[in-house]
Amino acid sequence: MKTLWRAALADAGILPGEALVYPFPGTQSSTEQFSAVTWLPGRVDGIQDPEVDAIVGELNHSESVRTTRVAVWIDRSEPDVAGLTRHELQHALQFAAERRLARLHEIAEDVVRLAADSAERYQLIPTEMDANRAASQFVRSYFPDVGVDEMIGDQDSALRRDPGPEIPLETLPEQMILFLVDNGGLCEQWAGTKADMRRRLNSAWPGAGDIWEAALKGESPT
Ligand SMILES: [Zn+2]
């Protein structure tokens, strides 16, 4: 894990002193809430997951609280551990570049949970697509001999599929809002009404709700 972690950090352009990894046995947390999770620098609380709660003291230790912390459940193939780790580091880069993006990401996650095809739709969230692209690129370069394309079909396949073109980080906020426009009906269902969704989005990112509502109506936002 140590060598792999170093390689994933280098690939993400993150210095070793800036991030810590917490490997856990199993494929996901006992609440099935996480197979991996990332915390940006700052205090961690209110997780309600027994394994993570058990290390909250460590996560919030004066040394670690200043770093990005990544927990990974590592009972999976080595390429998948690599992919999952790099995926999480990409979220760290996204949310460090723009903290409000993390809130749009959470909203998108909650919204797609309501869809009948939530697993497939989840992969279309732009922040997810970008994290999977970074993961896939890393896995392909780190394990050149593994037939990544042949392995597609298992639960971690999104980490290894064709990475596709680079997604510039600065375009992610707009792409997230467009994703929520494409999923307008689900958003309304999630928030209650269009107005509630607009309010929630505006509180996550001032103005995002107004753009969302205007785009839903087919008006060009000004
Ligand atoms: Zn993710």
Boltz pocket constraint, residues with backbone or C-beta under 6 A from the ligand:
constraints:
  - pocket:
      binder: B
      contacts: [[A, 87], [A, 91], [A, 127], [A, 128], [A, 131]]
      max_distance: 6.0
